[in-house]
Amino acid sequence: MSFFYYCDHISGPSAYFDAHETGHLKVMKKKEGEAVNFTDGMGSVFQGTIISLKKNEAIISITKRREDSSVEIKRQIHVTAGLSRWDRLSILIEKAVELGVKSINIVHCEHSNYPKINLEKVEKTARKALKQCGGTVMPQLHAFKTLKETHLDGVVPVLLNPGAKSAINTVEFPLKTNVYIGPEGGFTHRELHEIRSFSDFTIEISLGKRILRLETAAIVAVAYIALS
């Protein structure tokens, strides 16, 4: 089932929908007194009744709450992607959320042609994807200036490199991975060396002879690791 609404502002027996979710209620022609289902993005699913529907806020009286992680993947997969064009990144973010990643890191790289990322756009894209796929856990979303900030202790880096000797289907992946995908133009030699230095167990893989765009590479790699 898809959860049509998302709310992370919950206080006691009430949930407070922001302007975005309130607008969604109105698009769906919801009215006061009607029932709605929503998730808080932290593994809980709620049922409630709309008690107030204003221009930019709706208040929901919670009638039922339950924990539900049944649609979440067991593996802990993180994605770190080089800052690139928004039309590319938006697809990556959407599909990574649908596939159940635990965090999405956008990092500025030497080949990045864009100075920064709008985290508000990232959050809205992730929210829409979470509702569409029926997920109950929102991945953490980060924008970093350096690759060093993306390293996670206890998580094995998986470096996507067209020049790698090992194909993705020849590798056994650990339960915790951080998939590194370069921006348009790829990682530089210095950046490749830095990512390799994060762990003695860094996995370097190729996705084939064709050069894939970053969003395609992300979908292929995350889906394969999630299902392996």
N, C-alpha and C positions, 0 to 999 in steps of 0.2 A: 504494500500500500504506500502511496505517496502522502507525505505530510504537507498539506498545502500552506502551512504557516510556521513561522519561526519566531521565537521570542526568548531573549536572554535577560529580560528585565522582569523578574518574578519576585514578589514580596508577599509572604504569607499565602493567603488563599486567592491572591489576585495576580494576574499577568497583565503587563502594560505593553501593548503593541506600538511600535514606533510608526512614523509617517509612512514608511515604505510598506509595512505589513497592513496598516490601516487602509492604504490605497488598494492593496490587493483584496482586502475584504469587500471594498466597495465595487471593485471590478467583478468580483464573484457574486455581487448583489446580496451580500449578507446583511441581515438586519439585527437590531437589538432583540434579545430573547432566543436567537438561534444558537445551535451548538457548533463548536469548532474543535478540531484536533490540531495540536501543534507540538513541536519539539523545542527543547532548550539548547540543543546542540551539544549537550554533555551526557547523552545517553538516556534521557528521560522523555517519556511521551505523556502528553496531557490531554484530557478532555475538559471542555469548559463551555460556559454560556456567555455570550456577549451581553454585558450589562450597560455599556456606554460606547457609542460610536460617534466620535467627533471628527473634525476635519483632519487633524494630524495625529490623533491618538485614539486607541480603542482599549477598553478595560474588559478583561475576561475574568469571570468568576470560575475558579478551578473546581471541578467536581470529581476528577479522578486523575491519579498520577501513577505511572508504573515505569520501572526500568526496563529498557529493551535494547540490547546490543546484538540481537539475532542477525541483523543484516550487515554487521560490521565484520571486516576480515580479521583473521587471527594474527596475521603478520603485522609488524610495525614498519610501515614503509613511509619514508620521508622523500620529498622531492626538492632538489635545489636546482633552479634554472637561472641561466644568465639573463640579465635584463635585456629585453628585446621589444619589438613592436607590440603594441597592445592587442592587435587582432590575432597575433600568434599566442601571446601569453594568456589571453582570455579563454581560448580553447584549451590550453594546457591546464589552467586552473579548474575549469568546468569538468573536464574529464578526470583529472586527478581526484577531485572531490567525489565524483560518481564511483571511482574505483576504490575509495575508502582509505586514502592516504592519511597519515597522522599529522603531517605539517607540510606546508608549501613555503619555500624560501626563495625569494627573488633577490639576486645578488648582482651588484654592479661588477662587470668584467672589463677587461681591456678592450674587447671588441664591441662592447655595448655602445650604441649610438644614441642612447637616451639617458638623460641625467638622473631621472628618478621615476618611481612608480607611485601611482595614486592608490594608497591602501584602501581607501573608501570604495573605489571601483572593484578592487580585488575582493573585498568583503561582500559586496553586493552580488558579484558573480558567483562566489562560493556559496552564498546563502541560497540563491536560486537553484543551484545544482543540488544542494543538499535536500531541498524540498522536493525537487523533481524525482530524485532517486529513492526517496524514502529513508535516507540516512538519519541517524540520531546523534552522531558525533561530528561536530564541526572541526575540521583540521585547524591547527594553529597557523596563523598567517604572519609572515615576517618579510621585511625589506632590509637587506644588509648591504653595507658598503664594501665589505671585504669577505673573501672566501673563508678566512680564519673563523669568522663569526658563525659560519654555517656548520662547523664541525660539532658533532654530538658524541659525548663520551659513551662508549659501549655500543655504538651504532657503526656498522661497517660501511664505509664509502663504496659505492658502486659507480665507477666512472665510465660513461659512455664515450667511446673513442673509436672512430672509424678505422683507425690504424691498429687497434688491439688485435692480438693473436687469438684470443678466445672468443668464440661465438656465444651468444646468450644462452643457447640451448645446450651448452656443454658444461655449464656451471651449476653447482649446488649452492643456493643462496641461504644465508643465515636468517633467523627470524626478524632481526632488526637491521634495516638497510637505509642508506641515504643515497638516492639516485642523483647523480650530477649530470646535468645536461647543459652544454655550452650555448651561448647566444648565437645569433646569426654570425657566421665567421668562425665559430667554435672557440674553444679555450686556447690560449697561447701556450707555448712550451713551458713558460714559467708557471702558469696556472696549473697545467697538468702536473708538473713536478710538485707544486704545493699540495694539491689534492692527494697525490700519492703518499705524501709525507704524513698525512693525518693518521694513518694506521698501518701497522705491519701487515694487516690482512686486507688492504684495499683490493677490491675486485675490479679489473679493467676488462670491458667487454665490447664487442662489435655487434651491431644489429644487421650486418650484411654489407654488401659492396656498394649499395646505393647510399647517397647522402640524404638523410631524412631531415626534414624541418624539426625544430625543437619540440613542437606540440605532438608531431607524429612519433618522434623518438620517445617522448614521455609516455604516451599511450601504450606503445608496444612494450616498453621495458616494465612499466608498473603492472600492466595486465599480466605479463608473463611471470613476474616475481610473485604477484598475488596468488596466482593459480598454481604455482609450482609446489 
